[in-house]
Amino acid sequence: MRKIIVVSAAAYLLVLLQIGFLPHLMPYEWYRYLLAFFVILITVCERPRGKLGFAAALVGGFFADVFSEGYMGTHLLLFLVLVFAIKFILRHYVRFPTARAI
Amino acid sequence: MRFHLGQNLAVFLLIAFFAAALNFFTPEIKGGVFNVFGPLQKTVWNTGSGLSDFFRAVLNRTELQKQNEDLAAENENLRAELVRMETLEKENNELRKAADMEANDTMKLMMAEVAGRGMSADIFFLDKGAKDGIRNGMAVISAEKILYGIISEVYSSYSAARLLSHPDSSVNARVYDTDISGAVRGEGNGKLLLDLVPREKELKADSLIVTRPLANDYPSGLIVGHNKTSEGSDVEPFQQASVVQSGAVEEHRFLFVITDF
């Protein structure tokens, strides 16, 4: 549970960085996929049955939707599909020696 | 260890249903999140602004030294120029009125603090919303009367504005001090294009582009930017030119919403 809270907070902080801090320092193209990269990284690194990727997708996706135009739930669902897809591929086709690190 | 497709699909559909249901409560959700996290956002925005100024100063130290010397020399020239300008001011005001350049001094402005950029490149947030009298379609400008964007979403105490570079943004504009008019439209990712300029008009590079609204939706004479050299084939009826905006939202802590003009 503690890990889920930490990952959720990290996802929110990344959104905050992306909308409030990084625009001052670098072009948008450099950090536009930061949150997506974070979700992918967490999903790839956690245990195959872990829930951290879903937590990052839900919280990060929710805040990304709040701070975007368009329909609510777009980022959230995209990230969830991403996590489902990565987990499916990792379980069936890939084995990392370091996959149990987190 | 098996991947339970049916079970996962059911969970996903449930979440999708809730995500879709969020759209019925968008103003409440976005407004609520802004209310809770807004102060933190503004702090992060201001910290980023301060830090970027610091890094800019450190990285450009030599350049700043030279710039300082140049500015000192320029200051002397400007003092002399000022004396001359004061005598010309009255005449200049009349000319600006005649050229319809006067960015209406009677317009009512509401100062708003920038609360961050959006997750997509071409929107930004302000800490004033419906309860402060902000409405969709209002123009957002800086103290220098540079037009930055148009309010596109309004919540109770916050609002979102589309930058001029947003792909759905378009403002009617003209080249200052000429009768050349066209439309400045966004191309996304901070890019602007001056379009619909008749081919027979001579569009000089680095001309000042100002607003010239067809309807009464924003004042005329607000600064948009400078154009680059015109592009497009000679057989096309209109010419186009990239526009470099006169400023960036990141340079500002406060902007102004034109509530009436």
Interface residues (C-beta under 8 A of the other chain):
Chain A: V15 L16 L17 Q18 I19 G20 F21 L22 P23 H24 L25 Y28 E29 R32 L35 P48 R49 L58 F63 A64 D65 V66 F67 S68 E69 Y71 M72 G73 H75 L76 L77 L80 V81 F84 K87 F88 R91 H92
Chain B: M1 F3 N8 F12 I15 A16 F18 A19 A20 L22 N23 T26 I29 K30 V33 F34 F37 L40 Q41 K42 V44 W45 T47 G48 S49 L51 S52 F55 A115 G116 R117 G118 M119 S120 A121 I123 F125 S152 E153 A160 R162 N189 G190 V249 E250
